Amino acid sequence: MTKPVDRKKSQNYLTKAENLLEVARYALSQKKYDATVINAVHSAINTLDAFTTYEKGLRASGEHDEILYLIKSILTPKEYDDIKKQFSSLLDLKNAAEYQPDFMSSEEAKNSIKWAERILAKVKTKLQKRA
């Protein structure tokens, strides 16, 4: 399921993504690994919402992996595969970090930031080329 969004709002999603990534980095520095992962995941979600809002005037509004269907048509196959791999890895951690009783590890937290940073960098590069 998708929802229409004013394309002018894409920058708002990008700003939220950057803010969430900054909070994730701070949480990592404080050894708050669950908070690190949760904020990194939501940073990536907002990054991809920024991209699809800018490109299509749409964002995914159901399951988080629906965003992959939206971005597939606006990326090259290699770009899509790269982002899909990182985003899927983040989604794998999302459920555990948010809903399960076990804690995230330092390694999982570091990886979540790495993946969110990669997604953000790729999307920002794409958006700058289109601006």
N, C-alpha and C positions, 0 to 999 in steps of 0.2 A: 504494500500500500504506500502511496506517496501523497504528499500534500503540496499544493502550490505555495510558493514563497516569493515575495517581491525580490527580484534579482539585486536590487540595491542593498538588501540586507545581508548579502554574502560577507561583507567585511565584518559585520557584527559576529557572525559565526567564527570567522578567522581570529578576531580579537579574543573571543571566549576560549578558543583552542590554545592560543598563546598563553593566556592567563592560567588555564588549567595545567598546562605543561610546566609553567613556572611554579605552581603550587606542588606539582608532583616532584619536581627537583628539590624543593624545600622539604617536603615530607621524607624524601630519601635521605637528606642530610640529617634528619632527626630520627632516622631508623624506624619510621612509620611506614612499613612496607605495604600494608593493605591500602592505606591512603594514597601511597605512591601509584600503585597499580590502578586504582579506581580513577584517579585524576588523569593518568596517562590514557586510559581507555576513553574517557569522555573527551579528552583533548582530540584524539583521533576521530571520534564521531563528529565533533564540531568541525574539524578540518574538512572531512568529506562532505558534511552538510554545506560548508562554505563553497566547496567546489561545485557540487550539483546545483546549488542555488544560483551561482554565477552562470553556469553553463546552460542549465535547463529550466531554472525557475521552479525547481522541485527539490524536496528532501524526502528521504525515507521516513515513514512514520509508524512502521510496525516493528518487526524484528530488525535488530541492528544489522544483520548481514544482508538485508534488502538493499542497502546502499551499494553493495557490490554490483547489483544489476544495473543501477543507475550510472555508475562510473564506467562500466565495461564499454559502453558505446562512445565514450568521449576520451578514451585513452588508447594508446597503441597496445597490442597484445603483451609486449614486454612490460610496459608501464603498469598495465592492469595486473599482471602476474606478480610483480614486485609489491604493489600495494596490497593486493589480495592476501599474499603470504603474511605480511606484517599485520594487517588488520585482523586476519583470522587468528593469528597468534595472540593478539590482544583480547579478542573475544573469548578465546579459550581460558584466559585468566580472569575475565570479568566475573563469571558466575562464581568461581572459587573465592575471589576477593570480596564480593558483595554479599554472598548468600551462604557460604559454607563455614563451618566452625574452625577450619584450619587456617593458619596464618600464612601469608605470602613470605617467601624467602627474599633475602637480599638480592640474589641472582634474578629472581622473577621480577623484582622491582626495577633493577637496573635494565633488564631486557625490555620491560614495558616502556620505559622512557626512551630507550634507543629506537624502538619500533615507532612510537608516536612522533619522535623527532624526524625520522626518515619520511614518514607520511606527510608531515607538515612541510618539510623542505621541498618535497616533490610537488605538492600542491601549490605552494607559494611560487615556485619556479614556473609552473604552468600558468598561473594567474598573471604573473608579471609579464610573460610573453604575450598574453592576450590584452593586456591593458594599453 
